Amino acid sequence: MIIPAQLCGLIVEDNDYSRSLAAGCLKKLGIGTVLEAPDGAAGLQLLHNQSIDFVLLDWYMPEINGAGFIRLAREGQVNCPRDIPIIISTAYATRENITRIQELGVKEILIKPFDAKQLSRAISGALSKVTTGISNDEPEDDADDEQILL
């Protein structure tokens, strides 16, 4: 069973406001450690130096975009598990982008703006791909958005 307070999440997002909103959502969900990176290079450095359980990754960023970040992480260019759970967040959910993201092996995609409940589901889905004991069959309860159910 996954305990949110024991998780470390990394947000890689070049927009300060979006990064702040995502960090607030993760904290609201009870994620124990929330790391933030303003670009792909800084995110890769954190991924290399820290033990991170999942990444919330912006798709469009300057220099190292989401696709570049995923390739570097998956090809062993960074000292992290090659199957590190990655959740893409994007405001540009075109058919082409979704196809490209899926071709890179990422199944969890959040469309901006997203809320804590959608983020909770994406984290559960991403972690369930590499971990057992996570249920995605939690009851729907809009009144309890402040709890993460992993």
C-alpha positions as CSV (number, residue, x, y, z in Angstrom):
1,M,0.0,0.0,0.0
2,I,1.3,3.4,-0.9
3,I,1.2,6.1,1.8
4,P,1.1,9.6,0.2
5,A,3.2,11.2,3.0
6,Q,6.0,8.9,2.1
7,L,6.1,9.8,-1.6
8,C,8.4,12.3,-3.3
9,G,7.0,14.0,-6.3
10,L,8.9,16.2,-8.8
11,I,7.2,18.9,-10.7
12,V,9.0,20.0,-13.9
13,E,7.2,23.1,-15.2
14,D,8.6,26.3,-16.8
15,N,5.5,28.5,-15.9
16,D,5.9,29.7,-12.3
17,Y,2.1,30.0,-11.8
18,S,1.4,26.5,-13.1
19,R,4.2,25.1,-11.1
20,S,2.8,26.7,-7.9
21,L,-0.7,25.4,-8.6
22,A,0.6,21.9,-9.1
23,A,2.7,22.1,-5.9
24,G,-0.4,23.2,-4.0
25,C,-2.4,20.3,-5.4
26,L,0.3,17.8,-4.4
27,K,0.5,19.2,-0.9
28,K,-3.3,19.2,-0.6
29,L,-3.1,15.5,-1.5
30,G,-0.7,14.8,1.3
31,I,2.4,14.1,-0.8
32,G,5.3,14.2,1.7
33,T,8.0,15.8,-0.4
34,V,7.3,18.0,-3.4
35,L,10.3,19.1,-5.4
36,E,10.1,21.8,-8.1
37,A,12.1,22.4,-11.2
38,P,11.7,25.4,-13.6
39,D,13.0,23.6,-16.6
40,G,13.9,20.2,-18.0
41,A,17.6,20.5,-17.2
42,A,17.0,21.4,-13.6
43,G,14.4,18.5,-13.4
44,L,16.9,16.0,-14.8
45,Q,19.5,17.2,-12.2
46,L,17.0,16.6,-9.4
47,L,16.0,13.3,-10.8
48,H,19.6,12.3,-10.9
49,N,20.4,13.4,-7.3
50,Q,17.2,12.6,-5.4
51,S,15.0,9.5,-4.9
52,I,11.8,10.5,-6.6
53,D,8.6,8.4,-6.8
54,F,6.9,10.2,-9.7
55,V,7.3,13.1,-12.1
56,L,4.7,15.6,-13.1
57,L,6.1,16.9,-16.4
58,D,5.1,19.8,-18.6
59,W,5.0,18.8,-22.3
60,Y,6.1,22.2,-23.8
61,M,9.2,23.8,-22.3
62,P,12.1,25.6,-23.8
63,E,15.5,23.7,-24.4
64,I,14.5,20.3,-23.0
65,N,10.8,19.6,-23.6
66,G,8.7,16.8,-22.2
67,A,9.7,14.4,-25.0
68,G,13.4,15.1,-24.5
69,F,13.1,14.7,-20.7
70,I,11.4,11.3,-21.1
71,R,13.9,10.1,-23.6
72,L,16.9,11.0,-21.4
73,A,15.2,9.4,-18.3
74,R,14.2,6.2,-20.2
75,E,17.5,5.7,-22.0
76,G,19.5,5.7,-18.8
77,Q,21.1,9.1,-19.2
78,V,19.9,10.0,-15.7
79,N,20.5,8.0,-12.5
80,C,16.9,7.0,-12.0
81,P,14.8,3.9,-12.7
82,R,14.0,3.7,-16.4
83,D,10.4,3.1,-15.6
84,I,10.0,6.1,-13.3
85,P,6.3,7.0,-13.3
86,I,5.8,10.1,-15.4
87,I,2.6,12.1,-15.7
88,I,2.4,14.7,-18.5
89,S,0.6,17.9,-18.0
90,T,-0.3,20.0,-21.0
91,A,-2.8,22.6,-22.2
92,Y,-2.3,21.3,-25.8
93,A,-3.9,17.9,-25.9
94,T,-4.0,17.6,-29.6
95,R,-4.4,14.1,-31.2
96,E,-0.7,14.4,-32.4
97,N,0.6,15.3,-28.9
98,I,-1.4,12.5,-27.2
99,T,-0.1,10.0,-29.8
100,R,3.5,11.1,-29.3
101,I,3.2,11.0,-25.5
102,Q,1.8,7.5,-25.7
103,E,4.5,6.4,-28.1
104,L,7.1,7.5,-25.4
105,G,5.4,5.1,-23.0
106,V,3.5,7.6,-20.9
107,K,-0.1,6.7,-20.2
108,E,-1.1,9.4,-17.7
109,I,-1.9,12.7,-19.3
110,L,-3.5,15.7,-17.4
111,I,-5.1,18.5,-19.4
112,K,-4.5,21.9,-17.9
113,P,-6.1,23.2,-15.9
114,F,-6.5,20.2,-13.6
115,D,-7.7,19.7,-10.1
116,A,-6.5,17.7,-7.1
117,K,-8.9,14.9,-7.8
118,Q,-7.7,14.5,-11.4
119,L,-4.1,14.7,-10.2
120,S,-4.8,12.0,-7.6
121,R,-6.2,9.7,-10.2
122,A,-3.2,10.3,-12.5
123,I,-0.7,9.6,-9.7
124,S,-2.6,6.4,-8.8
125,G,-2.6,5.3,-12.4
126,A,1.1,6.1,-12.9
127,L,2.2,4.4,-9.7
128,S,0.1,1.3,-10.4
129,K,2.1,0.6,-13.5
130,V,5.2,-0.1,-11.4
131,T,3.7,-0.9,-8.0
132,T,1.2,-3.4,-6.7
133,G,-1.4,-2.7,-4.0
134,I,-2.9,0.5,-5.4
135,S,-6.6,0.5,-6.1
136,N,-8.0,2.7,-8.8
137,D,-11.5,1.7,-7.8
138,E,-12.0,4.3,-5.1
139,P,-15.5,5.7,-4.6
140,E,-16.5,9.0,-6.2
141,D,-17.0,11.6,-3.5
142,D,-16.7,15.2,-4.6
143,A,-16.9,16.4,-1.0
144,D,-13.6,14.7,-0.1
145,D,-11.3,16.2,-2.7
146,E,-8.7,17.0,0.0
147,Q,-7.7,13.4,0.5
148,I,-5.6,11.3,-1.9
149,L,-6.8,7.8,-2.3
150,L,-3.9,5.7,-3.5
